[in-house]
Amino acid sequence: MGTPDFAVPSLEALSRVSDLCAVFTQPDREKGRGLKKAISPVKEKALELGIPVHQPSRVSDPEGFSILQKYNCDFILVVAYGQILKSNVIQFPKLGCFNVHASLLPRWRGAAPIHFALWNGDTETGVTLMKINEKLDAGDMLAQLKLSIRKTDTTGSLHDRLAELSIKLIEDNIFQIETLTPVPQNENEVTYAHKLTKKMSELDLSLDAVVLERQIRSLNPWPGAFLFSEGLGRLKILEVKEAPMLNMNGEAYLSVFEFEGNIYAGLKKGALRLVRLQLDGKRAVLDKDFINGLRGHGQSLPFRVREQHGSS
């Protein structure tokens, strides 16, 4: 049971090492300006592998559960399915339901563990194989694999590395899933990675450079981090570098300005170089090219940005 890109390597691994009888994924969704039906990456891969696909709106509801009951399955593996399983589904397989979660539980239970690991400056993360119970990501742990977080990692790059690590987690443990020793999670160490909102995207220049740099990497590629200027509107910030040697003064604080051919955001303490940025409806460019584009349209830096009153 899975839906997005993250679950595809796990699906492929499971198809190689087990007799995979069916795939459950979220229903097709309308997508894009034309609102055409789009299938999930997991459905696309399952069809390619020739595995039956089912897409109930809720697998725990009577209609969805009746489909599941057709299969005499030993276990269910859940990877980013997007549905919370109820007791009827959890108790249905002979051996139980298991989950691959993209964090070192009990740290970062919830919907956005990769984003929050980056945003909070974690130095390592990983994937956890756990047995599902009725509480969110709270089941006993069966195996973990760790991964160091690079200083250049974005959520996009870390997502891909963890998805690949899930392959090894599955291949190393799936044959002995009956004999693995369950380890209860330490409830005193639990942290939650709640669902992201677009409100979290606007940067607060009163924060420290290190915090903003992590925020920008954690929101790349979605939902993205941005500044809202009084002159240019919404400016998406894709990549930054700390500029600790650049001393700020009152005029530059809370502004975006040019210095020696590069673009900087003035913070309460220090500055960030805005290495790669993008205006709405335009392509992403390096800061030097952005400056040239402004000049070509008779515009220039600096510009003031909308003041924030605390951060989400």
ZADO-1210 file (C-alpha; in nm, 4 decimals, padded with zeros to 6 digits):
<atoms>
<atom x="00.0000" y="00.0000" z="00.0000" code="MET" pos="1"/>
<atom x="00.1649" y="00.3197" z="-00.1204" code="GLY" pos="2"/>
<atom x="00.1157" y="00.6212" z="-00.3415" code="THR" pos="3"/>
<atom x="00.3980" y="00.8711" z="-00.4176" code="PRO" pos="4"/>
<atom x="00.7460" y="00.8452" z="-00.5731" code="ASP" pos="5"/>
<atom x="00.8974" y="00.7632" z="-00.2338" code="PHE" pos="6"/>
<atom x="00.7128" y="00.4289" z="-00.2281" code="ALA" pos="7"/>
<atom x="00.8194" y="00.3113" z="-00.5744" code="VAL" pos="8"/>
<atom x="01.1635" y="00.1676" z="-00.4805" code="PRO" pos="9"/>
<atom x="00.9989" y="-00.0214" z="-00.1929" code="SER" pos="10"/>
<atom x="00.7384" y="-00.1613" z="-00.4313" code="LEU" pos="11"/>
<atom x="01.0084" y="-00.2787" z="-00.6702" code="GLU" pos="12"/>
<atom x="01.2088" y="-00.4367" z="-00.3866" code="ALA" pos="13"/>
<atom x="00.9057" y="-00.6156" z="-00.2452" code="LEU" pos="14"/>
<atom x="00.8095" y="-00.7462" z="-00.5899" code="SER" pos="15"/>
<atom x="01.1559" y="-00.9025" z="-00.6199" code="ARG" pos="16"/>
<atom x="01.1648" y="-01.0772" z="-00.2822" code="VAL" pos="17"/>
<atom x="00.8029" y="-01.1803" z="-00.2262" code="SER" pos="18"/>
<atom x="00.4926" y="-01.3088" z="-00.3996" code="ASP" pos="19"/>
<atom x="00.3244" y="-00.9708" z="-00.4205" code="LEU" pos="20"/>
<atom x="-00.0441" y="-01.0332" z="-00.4816" code="CYS" pos="21"/>
<atom x="-00.1855" y="-00.6795" z="-00.5016" code="ALA" pos="22"/>
<atom x="-00.1135" y="-00.3087" z="-00.4739" code="VAL" pos="23"/>
<atom x="-00.3442" y="-00.0569" z="-00.3065" code="PHE" pos="24"/>
<atom x="-00.2932" y="00.3103" z="-00.3874" code="THR" pos="25"/>
<atom x="-00.4855" y="00.6357" z="-00.3646" code="GLN" pos="26"/>
<atom x="-00.7560" y="00.7057" z="-00.6257" code="PRO" pos="27"/>
<atom x="-00.6553" y="00.8943" z="-00.9405" code="ASP" pos="28"/>
<atom x="-00.6582" y="01.2694" z="-00.8822" code="ARG" pos="29"/>
<atom x="-00.7390" y="01.5644" z="-01.1045" code="GLU" pos="30"/>
<atom x="-00.4195" y="01.7510" z="-01.1775" code="LYS" pos="31"/>
<atom x="-00.3004" y="02.0534" z="-01.3730" code="GLY" pos="32"/>
<atom x="-00.4900" y="02.3269" z="-01.5479" code="ARG" pos="33"/>
<atom x="-00.6898" y="02.0805" z="-01.7556" code="GLY" pos="34"/>
<atom x="-00.7834" y="01.8825" z="-01.4429" code="LEU" pos="35"/>
<atom x="-00.6981" y="01.5582" z="-01.6152" code="LYS" pos="36"/>
<atom x="-00.6950" y="01.2405" z="-01.4090" code="LYS" pos="37"/>
<atom x="-00.3408" y="01.1566" z="-01.2983" code="ALA" pos="38"/>
<atom x="-00.2364" y="00.8156" z="-01.1688" code="ILE" pos="39"/>
<atom x="00.0000" y="00.7763" z="-00.8757" code="SER" pos="40"/>
<atom x="00.3652" y="00.6766" z="-00.9307" code="PRO" pos="41"/>
<atom x="00.2954" y="00.3528" z="-00.7419" code="VAL" pos="42"/>
<atom x="00.0053" y="00.2659" z="-00.9711" code="LYS" pos="43"/>
<atom x="00.2191" y="00.3359" z="-01.2751" code="GLU" pos="44"/>
<atom x="00.4947" y="00.1041" z="-01.1528" code="LYS" pos="45"/>
<atom x="00.2499" y="-00.1690" z="-01.0406" code="ALA" pos="46"/>
<atom x="00.0876" y="-00.1751" z="-01.3854" code="LEU" pos="47"/>
<atom x="00.4334" y="-00.1982" z="-01.5409" code="GLU" pos="48"/>
<atom x="00.5088" y="-00.4959" z="-01.3146" code="LEU" pos="49"/>
<atom x="00.1751" y="-00.6606" z="-01.3965" code="GLY" pos="50"/>
<atom x="00.0447" y="-00.6506" z="-01.0383" code="ILE" pos="51"/>
<atom x="-00.3305" y="-00.6002" z="-00.9727" code="PRO" pos="52"/>
<atom x="-00.4059" y="-00.2451" z="-00.8531" code="VAL" pos="53"/>
<atom x="-00.6927" y="-00.1326" z="-00.6299" code="HIS" pos="54"/>
<atom x="-00.7830" y="00.2275" z="-00.5424" code="GLN" pos="55"/>
<atom x="-01.0571" y="00.2406" z="-00.2778" code="PRO" pos="56"/>
<atom x="-01.1253" y="00.5854" z="-00.1349" code="SER" pos="57"/>
<atom x="-01.0824" y="00.4291" z="00.2110" code="ARG" pos="58"/>
<atom x="-00.9396" y="00.0785" z="00.2412" code="VAL" pos="59"/>
<atom x="-01.0790" y="00.0455" z="00.5948" code="SER" pos="60"/>
<atom x="-01.4363" y="00.1209" z="00.4847" code="ASP" pos="61"/>
<atom x="-01.6627" y="-00.1755" z="00.3974" code="PRO" pos="62"/>
<atom x="-01.6179" y="-00.1357" z="00.0209" code="GLU" pos="63"/>
<atom x="-01.2394" y="-00.1139" z="00.0383" code="GLY" pos="64"/>
<atom x="-01.2076" y="-00.3854" z="00.3004" code="PHE" pos="65"/>
<atom x="-01.4172" y="-00.6259" z="00.0925" code="SER" pos="66"/>
<atom x="-01.1560" y="-00.5952" z="-00.1852" code="ILE" pos="67"/>
<atom x="-00.8736" y="-00.6686" z="00.0570" code="LEU" pos="68"/>
<atom x="-01.0538" y="-00.9758" z="00.1911" code="GLN" pos="69"/>
<atom x="-01.0210" y="-01.1418" z="-00.1502" code="LYS" pos="70"/>
<atom x="-00.6500" y="-01.1844" z="-00.0857" code="TYR" pos="71"/>
<atom x="-00.5073" y="-01.4500" z="00.1436" code="ASN" pos="72"/>
<atom x="-00.2080" y="-01.2344" z="00.2334" code="CYS" pos="73"/>
<atom x="00.0588" y="-01.3023" z="00.4939" code="ASP" pos="74"/>
<atom x="00.1370" y="-00.9362" z="00.5525" code="PHE" pos="75"/>
<atom x="00.0809" y="-00.5841" z="00.4239" code="ILE" pos="76"/>
<atom x="00.3644" y="-00.3379" z="00.3730" code="LEU" pos="77"/>
<atom x="00.2644" y="00.0294" z="00.3865" code="VAL" pos="78"/>
<atom x="00.4919" y="00.3009" z="00.2446" code="VAL" pos="79"/>
<atom x="00.3518" y="00.6546" z="00.2261" code="ALA" pos="80"/>
<atom x="00.0026" y="00.5305" z="00.1422" code="TYR" pos="81"/>
<atom x="-00.1793" y="00.8445" z="00.2555" code="GLY" pos="82"/>
<atom x="-00.4522" y="00.6639" z="00.4504" code="GLN" pos="83"/>
<atom x="-00.4701" y="00.5775" z="00.8204" code="ILE" pos="84"/>
<atom x="-00.5528" y="00.2083" z="00.8611" code="LEU" pos="85"/>
<atom x="-00.8204" y="00.0999" z="01.1062" code="LYS" pos="86"/>
<atom x="-00.8222" y="-00.2152" z="01.3157" code="SER" pos="87"/>
<atom x="-01.0050" y="-00.4304" z="01.0576" code="ASN" pos="88"/>
<atom x="-00.7203" y="-00.3856" z="00.8060" code="VAL" pos="89"/>
<atom x="-00.4414" y="-00.3961" z="01.0670" code="ILE" pos="90"/>
<atom x="-00.5648" y="-00.7288" z="01.2040" code="GLN" pos="91"/>
<atom x="-00.6460" y="-00.8878" z="00.8681" code="PHE" pos="92"/>
<atom x="-00.3084" y="-01.0276" z="00.7504" code="PRO" pos="93"/>
<atom x="-00.1680" y="-01.3364" z="00.9211" code="LYS" pos="94"/>
<atom x="00.1543" y="-01.1639" z="01.0303" code="LEU" pos="95"/>
<atom x="00.0261" y="-00.8082" z="01.0508" code="GLY" pos="96"/>
<atom x="00.0731" y="-00.4731" z="00.8792" code="CYS" pos="97"/>
<atom x="00.4156" y="-00.3141" z="00.8580" code="PHE" pos="98"/>
<atom x="00.5314" y="00.0336" z="00.7647" code="ASN" pos="99"/>
<atom x="00.8477" y="00.1868" z="00.6206" code="VAL" pos="100"/>
<atom x="00.8763" y="00.5333" z="00.7748" code="HIS" pos="101"/>
<atom x="01.1273" y="00.7971" z="00.6625" code="ALA" pos="102"/>
<atom x="01.2810" y="00.8819" z="00.9992" code="SER" pos="103"/>
<atom x="01.4562" y="00.7244" z="01.2948" code="LEU" pos="104"/>
<atom x="01.1495" y="00.6729" z="01.5086" code="LEU" pos="105"/>
<atom x="01.0393" y="00.7873" z="01.7597" code="PRO" pos="106"/>
<atom x="01.1827" y="01.1096" z="01.6151" code="ARG" pos="107"/>
<atom x="00.9576" y="01.2729" z="01.3571" code="TRP" pos="108"/>
<atom x="00.6378" y="01.0788" z="01.3584" code="ARG" pos="109"/>
<atom x="00.3864" y="01.2249" z="01.1161" code="GLY" pos="110"/>
<atom x="00.3450" y="01.3530" z="00.7633" code="ALA" pos="111"/>
<atom x="00.6673" y="01.5430" z="00.6892" code="ALA" pos="112"/>
<atom x="00.9623" y="01.3713" z="00.8607" code="PRO" pos="113"/>
<atom x="01.2166" y="01.4566" z="00.5901" code="ILE" pos="114"/>
<atom x="01.1297" y="01.8270" z="00.5910" code="HIS" pos="115"/>
<atom x="01.1467" y="01.8548" z="00.9692" code="PHE" pos="116"/>
<atom x="01.4771" y="01.6674" z="01.0007" code="ALA" pos="117"/>
<atom x="01.6360" y="01.9269" z="00.7719" code="LEU" pos="118"/>
<atom x="01.4578" y="02.2286" z="00.9176" code="TRP" pos="119"/>
<atom x="01.5662" y="02.1380" z="01.2707" code="ASN" pos="120"/>
<atom x="01.9293" y="02.0775" z="01.1819" code="GLY" pos="121"/>
<atom x="01.9429" y="01.7011" z="01.2434" code="ASP" pos="122"/>
<atom x="02.2770" y="01.5490" z="01.1450" code="THR" pos="123"/>
<atom x="02.1334" y="01.2060" z="01.0676" code="GLU" pos="124"/>
<atom x="01.8067" y="01.0431" z="00.9757" code="THR" pos="125"/>
<atom x="01.7077" y="00.7090" z="00.8285" code="GLY" pos="126"/>
<atom x="01.4279" y="00.4623" z="00.7658" code="VAL" pos="127"/>
<atom x="01.2394" y="00.2516" z="01.0187" code="THR" pos="128"/>
<atom x="01.0499" y="-00.0733" z="00.9681" code="LEU" pos="129"/>
<atom x="00.7721" y="-00.0836" z="01.2264" code="MET" pos="130"/>
<atom x="00.4629" y="-00.2897" z="01.3001" code="LYS" pos="131"/>
<atom x="00.1508" y="-00.0799" z="01.2582" code="ILE" pos="132"/>
<atom x="-00.0931" y="-00.0197" z="01.5397" code="ASN" pos="133"/>
<atom x="-00.3870" y="00.2204" z="01.5577" code="GLU" pos="134"/>
<atom x="-00.1797" y="00.5162" z="01.6788" code="LYS" pos="135"/>
<atom x="00.0069" y="00.7362" z="01.4304" code="LEU" pos="136"/>
<atom x="00.3569" y="00.5944" z="01.3654" code="ASP" pos="137"/>
<atom x="00.3648" y="00.4566" z="01.7203" code="ALA" pos="138"/>
<atom x="00.4085" y="00.0841" z="01.6589" code="GLY" pos="139"/>
<atom x="00.6982" y="-00.1326" z="01.7731" code="ASP" pos="140"/>
<atom x="01.0157" y="-00.0972" z="01.5692" code="MET" pos="141"/>
<atom x="01.1656" y="-00.4002" z="01.3938" code="LEU" pos="142"/>
<atom x="01.4670" y="-00.2548" z="01.2112" code="ALA" pos="143"/>
<atom x="01.6341" y="00.0761" z="01.1283" code="GLN" pos="144"/>
<atom x="01.8971" y="00.1987" z="00.8854" code="LEU" pos="145"/>
<atom x="02.0721" y="00.5317" z="00.9421" code="LYS" pos="146"/>
<atom x="02.1831" y="00.7953" z="00.6933" code="LEU" pos="147"/>
<atom x="02.3979" y="01.1051" z="00.7488" code="SER" pos="148"/>
<atom x="02.2414" y="01.4325" z="00.6385" code="ILE" pos="149"/>
<atom x="02.4661" y="01.6367" z="00.4113" code="ARG" pos="150"/>
<atom x="02.4996" y="02.0118" z="00.4549" code="LYS" pos="151"/>
<atom x="02.3825" y="02.0528" z="00.0955" code="THR" pos="152"/>
<atom x="02.0808" y="01.8217" z="00.1219" code="ASP" pos="153"/>
<atom x="01.7394" y="01.9505" z="00.0254" code="THR" pos="154"/>
<atom x="01.4192" y="01.7638" z="00.0972" code="THR" pos="155"/>
<atom x="01.4314" y="01.6517" z="-00.2661" code="GLY" pos="156"/>
<atom x="01.7790" y="01.4980" z="-00.2449" code="SER" pos="157"/>
<atom x="01.7255" y="01.3476" z="00.1007" code="LEU" pos="158"/>
<atom x="01.3895" y="01.2041" z="-00.0127" code="HIS" pos="159"/>
<atom x="01.5603" y="01.0179" z="-00.2972" code="ASP" pos="160"/>
<atom x="01.8415" y="00.8842" z="-00.0774" code="ARG" pos="161"/>
<atom x="01.5968" y="00.7566" z="00.1854" code="LEU" pos="162"/>
<atom x="01.3769" y="00.5957" z="-00.0786" code="ALA" pos="163"/>
<atom x="01.6798" y="00.4010" z="-00.2037" code="GLU" pos="164"/>
<atom x="01.7784" y="00.3087" z="00.1526" code="LEU" pos="165"/>
<atom x="01.4310" y="00.1585" z="00.1953" code="SER" pos="166"/>
<atom x="01.5260" y="-00.1071" z="-00.0584" code="ILE" pos="167"/>
<atom x="01.7994" y="-00.2422" z="00.1689" code="LYS" pos="168"/>
<atom x="01.5699" y="-00.2203" z="00.4720" code="LEU" pos="169"/>
<atom x="01.3152" y="-00.4409" z="00.2959" code="ILE" pos="170"/>
<atom x="01.5578" y="-00.6862" z="00.1383" code="GLU" pos="171"/>
<atom x="01.7493" y="-00.7368" z="00.4653" code="ASP" pos="172"/>
<atom x="01.4440" y="-00.7914" z="00.6850" code="ASN" pos="173"/>
<atom x="01.1388" y="-00.9104" z="00.4950" code="ILE" pos="174"/>
<atom x="01.2282" y="-01.2829" z="00.5040" code="PHE" pos="175"/>
<atom x="01.2729" y="-01.2774" z="00.8798" code="GLN" pos="176"/>
<atom x="00.9857" y="-01.0470" z="00.9642" code="ILE" pos="177"/>
<atom x="00.8273" y="-01.3192" z="01.1842" code="GLU" pos="178"/>
<atom x="01.1387" y="-01.3520" z="01.4010" code="THR" pos="179"/>
<atom x="01.2490" y="-00.9884" z="01.4350" code="LEU" pos="180"/>
<atom x="01.2384" y="-00.8601" z="01.7930" code="THR" pos="181"/>
<atom x="00.9854" y="-00.5762" z="01.8355" code="PRO" pos="182"/>
<atom x="01.1288" y="-00.2750" z="02.0190" code="VAL" pos="183"/>
<atom x="00.8749" y="-00.0368" z="02.1769" code="PRO" pos="184"/>
<atom x="00.9272" y="00.3302" z="02.0998" code="GLN" pos="185"/>
<atom x="01.0393" y="00.5557" z="02.3831" code="ASN" pos="186"/>
<atom x="00.7467" y="00.7935" z="02.4269" code="GLU" pos="187"/>
<atom x="00.9724" y="01.0463" z="02.6033" code="ASN" pos="188"/>
<atom x="01.1691" y="01.0916" z="02.2795" code="GLU" pos="189"/>
<atom x="00.8738" y="01.1432" z="02.0451" code="VAL" pos="190"/>
<atom x="00.8699" y="01.4448" z="01.8130" code="THR" pos="191"/>
<atom x="00.6062" y="01.5213" z="01.5501" code="TYR" pos="192"/>
<atom x="00.6434" y="01.6392" z="01.1917" code="ALA" pos="193"/>
<atom x="00.3032" y="01.7866" z="01.1216" code="HIS" pos="194"/>
<atom x="00.1665" y="01.8449" z="00.7730" code="LYS" pos="195"/>
<atom x="00.3265" y="02.1369" z="00.5895" code="LEU" pos="196"/>
<atom x="00.1256" y="02.4426" z="00.4946" code="THR" pos="197"/>
<atom x="00.1979" y="02.7184" z="00.2455" code="LYS" pos="198"/>
<atom x="00.2007" y="02.9648" z="00.5356" code="LYS" pos="199"/>
<atom x="00.5333" y="02.8126" z="00.6383" code="MET" pos="200"/>
<atom x="00.6913" y="02.9218" z="00.3101" code="SER" pos="201"/>
<atom x="00.7363" y="03.2954" z="00.3668" code="GLU" pos="202"/>
<atom x="01.0787" y="03.3743" z="00.5090" code="LEU" pos="203"/>
<atom x="01.1154" y="03.5858" z="00.8217" code="ASP" pos="204"/>
<atom x="01.4334" y="03.7916" z="00.7869" code="LEU" pos="205"/>
<atom x="01.4436" y="03.8601" z="01.1597" code="SER" pos="206"/>
<atom x="01.5561" y="03.4985" z="01.2111" code="LEU" pos="207"/>
<atom x="01.9182" y="03.3826" z="01.2183" code="ASP" pos="208"/>
<atom x="02.0894" y="03.2942" z="00.8914" code="ALA" pos="209"/>
<atom x="02.1448" y="02.9317" z="00.9921" code="VAL" pos="210"/>
<atom x="01.7732" y="02.8829" z="01.0623" code="VAL" pos="211"/>
<atom x="01.6665" y="03.0400" z="00.7334" code="LEU" pos="212"/>
<atom x="01.9219" y="02.8402" z="00.5358" code="GLU" pos="213"/>
<atom x="01.7833" y="02.5162" z="00.6795" code="ARG" pos="214"/>
<atom x="01.4256" y="02.6290" z="00.6186" code="GLN" pos="215"/>
<atom x="01.4995" y="02.6997" z="00.2512" code="ILE" pos="216"/>
<atom x="01.6588" y="02.3583" z="00.1992" code="ARG" pos="217"/>
<atom x="01.3744" y="02.1843" z="00.3814" code="SER" pos="218"/>
<atom x="01.1091" y="02.3518" z="00.1644" code="LEU" pos="219"/>
<atom x="01.2860" y="02.2636" z="-00.1624" code="ASN" pos="220"/>
<atom x="01.1208" y="02.1507" z="-00.3874" code="PRO" pos="221"/>
<atom x="00.7789" y="02.1844" z="-00.2183" code="TRP" pos="222"/>
<atom x="00.6175" y="02.4060" z="-00.1090" code="PRO" pos="223"/>
<atom x="00.9181" y="02.6331" z="-00.1642" code="GLY" pos="224"/>
<atom x="01.0460" y="02.9294" z="00.0362" code="ALA" pos="225"/>
<atom x="00.9819" y="03.2871" z="-00.0715" code="PHE" pos="226"/>
<atom x="01.0097" y="03.6553" z="00.0080" code="LEU" pos="227"/>
<atom x="00.7373" y="03.9005" z="-00.0844" code="PHE" pos="228"/>
<atom x="00.8770" y="04.2291" z="-00.2111" code="SER" pos="229"/>
<atom x="00.6912" y="04.5564" z="-00.2382" code="GLU" pos="230"/>
<atom x="00.8217" y="04.6029" z="-00.5910" code="GLY" pos="231"/>
<atom x="00.8459" y="04.2588" z="-00.7518" code="LEU" pos="232"/>
<atom x="00.5901" y="04.0482" z="-00.5674" code="GLY" pos="233"/>
<atom x="00.6548" y="03.6872" z="-00.4746" code="ARG" pos="234"/>
<atom x="01.0197" y="03.5855" z="-00.5080" code="LEU" pos="235"/>
<atom x="01.0931" y="03.2140" z="-00.4648" code="LYS" pos="236"/>
<atom x="01.4273" y="03.1387" z="-00.3000" code="ILE" pos="237"/>
<atom x="01.5754" y="02.8103" z="-00.4201" code="LEU" pos="238"/>
<atom x="01.9329" y="02.8205" z="-00.2897" code="GLU" pos="239"/>
<atom x="02.1251" y="03.0397" z="-00.0450" code="VAL" pos="240"/>
<atom x="02.4645" y="03.0643" z="00.1198" code="LYS" pos="241"/>
<atom x="02.5436" y="03.2182" z="00.4541" code="GLU" pos="242"/>
<atom x="02.7429" y="03.5413" z="00.4325" code="ALA" pos="243"/>
<atom x="02.8799" y="03.5845" z="00.7852" code="PRO" pos="244"/>
<atom x="03.1500" y="03.8357" z="00.6883" code="MET" pos="245"/>
<atom x="02.9029" y="04.0811" z="00.5395" code="LEU" pos="246"/>
<atom x="02.8197" y="04.3336" z="00.8101" code="ASN" pos="247"/>
<atom x="02.4704" y="04.4768" z="00.8021" code="MET" pos="248"/>
<atom x="02.3443" y="04.8220" z="00.8902" code="ASN" pos="249"/>
<atom x="01.9990" y="04.9593" z="00.9606" code="GLY" pos="250"/>
<atom x="01.9275" y="05.0425" z="00.5974" code="GLU" pos="251"/>
<atom x="01.9995" y="04.6930" z="00.4666" code="ALA" pos="252"/>
<atom x="01.8049" y="04.5125" z="00.7393" code="TYR" pos="253"/>
<atom x="01.4891" y="04.3495" z="00.6028" code="LEU" pos="254"/>
<atom x="01.5850" y="04.4309" z="00.2460" code="SER" pos="255"/>
<atom x="01.7194" y="04.2509" z="-00.0582" code="VAL" pos="256"/>
<atom x="02.0168" y="04.4286" z="-00.2109" code="PHE" pos="257"/>
<atom x="02.3093" y="04.3965" z="-00.4504" code="GLU" pos="258"/>
<atom x="02.6680" y="04.3822" z="-00.3269" code="PHE" pos="259"/>
<atom x="02.9656" y="04.3252" z="-00.5579" code="GLU" pos="260"/>
<atom x="02.7493" y="04.1632" z="-00.8262" code="GLY" pos="261"/>
<atom x="02.5566" y="03.9251" z="-00.6015" code="ASN" pos="262"/>
<atom x="02.2192" y="03.9438" z="-00.4258" code="ILE" pos="263"/>
<atom x="02.1873" y="03.9392" z="-00.0481" code="TYR" pos="264"/>
<atom x="01.9013" y="03.9371" z="00.2001" code="ALA" pos="265"/>
<atom x="01.9659" y="04.1562" z="00.5011" code="GLY" pos="266"/>
<atom x="01.8905" y="03.9870" z="00.8314" code="LEU" pos="267"/>
<atom x="01.8778" y="04.1094" z="01.1871" code="LYS" pos="268"/>
<atom x="02.2238" y="03.9564" z="01.2235" code="LYS" pos="269"/>
<atom x="02.4317" y="03.9126" z="00.9091" code="GLY" pos="270"/>
<atom x="02.3068" y="03.8222" z="00.5624" code="ALA" pos="271"/>
<atom x="02.2309" y="03.5417" z="00.3220" code="LEU" pos="272"/>
<atom x="02.3419" y="03.5364" z="-00.0391" code="ARG" pos="273"/>
<atom x="02.0439" y="03.4472" z="-00.2592" code="LEU" pos="274"/>
<atom x="02.2261" y="03.2182" z="-00.5013" code="VAL" pos="275"/>
<atom x="01.9310" y="03.0939" z="-00.7073" code="ARG" pos="276"/>
<atom x="01.5892" y="03.2563" z="-00.7195" code="LEU" pos="277"/>
<atom x="01.2722" y="03.2743" z="-00.9256" code="GLN" pos="278"/>
<atom x="00.9929" y="03.5214" z="-00.9823" code="LEU" pos="279"/>
<atom x="00.6403" y="03.3867" z="-01.0346" code="ASP" pos="280"/>
<atom x="00.5953" y="03.2855" z="-01.3970" code="GLY" pos="281"/>
<atom x="00.9685" y="03.3077" z="-01.4713" code="LYS" pos="282"/>
<atom x="01.2468" y="03.0514" z="-01.4858" code="ARG" pos="283"/>
<atom x="01.4916" y="02.9993" z="-01.2009" code="ALA" pos="284"/>
<atom x="01.8182" y="03.1933" z="-01.2419" code="VAL" pos="285"/>
<atom x="02.1414" y="03.2673" z="-01.0580" code="LEU" pos="286"/>
<atom x="02.1565" y="03.5972" z="-00.8704" code="ASP" pos="287"/>
<atom x="02.3890" y="03.7617" z="-01.1254" code="LYS" pos="288"/>
<atom x="02.1475" y="03.6804" z="-01.4087" code="ASP" pos="289"/>
<atom x="01.8586" y="03.8047" z="-01.1965" code="PHE" pos="290"/>
<atom x="02.0327" y="04.1424" z="-01.1576" code="ILE" pos="291"/>
<atom x="02.0892" y="04.1644" z="-01.5324" code="ASN" pos="292"/>
<atom x="01.7233" y="04.0858" z="-01.5952" code="GLY" pos="293"/>
<atom x="01.6106" y="04.3627" z="-01.3622" code="LEU" pos="294"/>
<atom x="01.8351" y="04.6139" z="-01.5324" code="ARG" pos="295"/>
<atom x="01.7003" y="04.5094" z="-01.8701" code="GLY" pos="296"/>
<atom x="01.3525" y="04.6092" z="-01.7511" code="HIS" pos="297"/>
<atom x="01.4608" y="04.9347" z="-01.5905" code="GLY" pos="298"/>
<atom x="01.4447" y="04.7961" z="-01.2356" code="GLN" pos="299"/>
<atom x="01.7078" y="04.7665" z="-00.9677" code="SER" pos="300"/>
<atom x="01.7841" y="04.6535" z="-00.6163" code="LEU" pos="301"/>
<atom x="01.7456" y="04.7076" z="-00.3219" code="PRO" pos="302"/>
<atom x="01.3824" y="04.6430" z="-00.2417" code="PHE" pos="303"/>
<atom x="01.2060" y="04.6128" z="00.0892" code="ARG" pos="304"/>
<atom x="01.0370" y="04.2897" z="00.1897" code="VAL" pos="305"/>
<atom x="00.7157" y="04.2395" z="00.3816" code="ARG" pos="306"/>
<atom x="00.7850" y="04.2348" z="00.7532" code="GLU" pos="307"/>
<atom x="00.6996" y="03.9195" z="00.9447" code="GLN" pos="308"/>
<atom x="00.5606" y="03.8980" z="01.2951" code="HIS" pos="309"/>
<atom x="00.7036" y="03.5696" z="01.4149" code="GLY" pos="310"/>
<atom x="00.7414" y="03.2464" z="01.2160" code="SER" pos="311"/>
<atom x="00.5353" y="02.9293" z="01.1877" code="SER" pos="312"/>
</atoms>
